[in-house]
Amino acid sequence: QVHLVESGGGLAQAGGSLRLSCAASGSIFSINAMGWYRQAPGKQREVVAGIHSGGTTNYADSVKGRFTISRDNAKNTVYLQMNNLKPEDTAVYYCNYALALNRPPLYWGQGTQVTVSS
């Protein structure tokens, strides 16, 4: 079992920045992938970014160049730096844990709200 706790959501103005954090605990494999999905009201949950324990990353086209995912393996923590935020980034952001990039998540965090005002 892996437990994920997110923090860092909140309200930002368009063009502003926020940083999300997600700390994992429990039965964590040394080789894994962690990342972020988001779900806006009335929409399906979508991939935002992912990072493998080896450092490989992937991003949704909609956030490339604006968001940066990183991780601290010693702390089992993943971060999402969000710059140049847009109102369409408004959503609940969910941290996830998987065994590899592009594999279905096995565990989810509780979600953190990000709201971007225009």
Buried (B, 14 or more C-beta within 10 A) or exposed (E): EBBBBBEBBEEBEEEEEBBBBBBBEEEBEEEBBBBBBBBBEEEEBEBBBBBBBEEEBBBBEBBEEBBBBBBEBEEBBBBBBBBEBBEEBBBBBBBBBBEEBEEEBEBBBEBBEBBBEE
